[in-house]
Structures are given as structure tokens and as C-alpha cells.
């Protein structure tokens, strides 16, 4: 089970996810981020107190980062995965110039 809290600011929508990142909940996180992106504001996803990120979660987070979602995570393991995804996204954007 996952809980997603949304905080809308004037220029940014912040989503905070807590719980287990199972197959269904990963898709829920993706859908919430896509909906937030549709508002035309910056979107930040904070993975706060979530289970370790598996391969499916990593794939979805990569898609979200490519779409412009700013990712952050708690915990050493999840933070390292998010940092890797963010770094790869920055390299890809700079390499495409």
C-alpha cells in the first residue's frame, strides 16, 4: 500500500510517497506524477519512508525523471538509486545538444 500526499504551490507541485512500492503502487505514483505534470508546474516527488526500489520502480522513476519530475528519496539505498537516475537524466539532456 502506498500513500501519496500532494502539496500545490504557485510554481511547484510536491508529491510525497510513503509505503510499499509494489507493482500497483508504482503505477499509482506514475499516474499521480503525470496528473501533476499536466498542470504545467514543476513537479517534485519525494520518496519518503518507502520500501526499497525494485527494477519496475526504477524503470518508472526513470520515465518520470525523463518527463521532468525532480526526484528525491530518504535512505541510503533509495537515495543512491534516485541520484543515479537524476545523474543519468542530466547526462542524457546535455549529451543531446
N, C-alpha and C positions, 0 to 999 in steps of 0.2 A: 504494500500500500504506500502511496506517495501523497504528500500534502504540498500544494503549491499556493503560496501567498503572493499576491500582486500588489505592488505599490506604484501608482501612476503619479509621475511628477510632470512638470511642464515640458521637459525635453527628453525625459527618460522613463521607461517602464522597467521596474526592477521586479524580477521573479525570484522567489526563494523556494527551493525544493527541499523537503525533508522526508526521509523514509527509505524505502527499498526500491532500488532501480531494477525492477523486473521488466520483462518484455512489454507488458501492458503499460506500466508506468512510464517507461521510456517514451512510448508513443504519446502518452498524455503530456509529458514535458515538451515534446516536439510540437504538438498541437497548440499548446499554450504560448510557446515562443512565436510560432508562425502567426497566431492571432495578434499577439502584441506587436510584432513587426508590421502588421497591416495598418497600424495606427500612424505609421510614419515617424515614430520616435526611435531613439536609440533604445536597445533592449539589453539588459544585464541579467544574466542567470547566475544565481549563487546556489551552488550545491552545498547546502548546509546540513550536516548530520545525515548523509545518505550512505547507503551500503556501498561497498566497493564497485567501481565502474567496470563492467564486463565488456566484451567485444561489441555486442549490439549497442550498448550505451555509448561506447567510444565512437562508433560509426555515426550515430545520431548527433552526438556533440560536434563531430567534425562537420556535418552538414549544417548545423546551426551556426557554428563559427564562420563557415564559408558564406552564410547568408548575412553575417554581420552581427551576430549575437556575441556580446562580451561575456566570457565565461570566467567564473571564479569558483573555488572549492575549498572546503575545510579538509584537514587531514593530510598527512604526508603523501599517501598513495594517490588519492584523488587529485590533490593539488599538482602532483607531478604529471599526471595524465592530462589535466587541463592545460598546464604550462606547455607541454609538448604539442598539444592541439593548437594552441594560440600561436606558438612559435612557427609551426609548420604553415599556418594560415598567413602569417606575416611574410614568410619567405616566399610563399606562392604568389602573393599580391605584388611583392617587389620584383619577383622574377618575371612577371608577365608584362613589364613595361617595355 
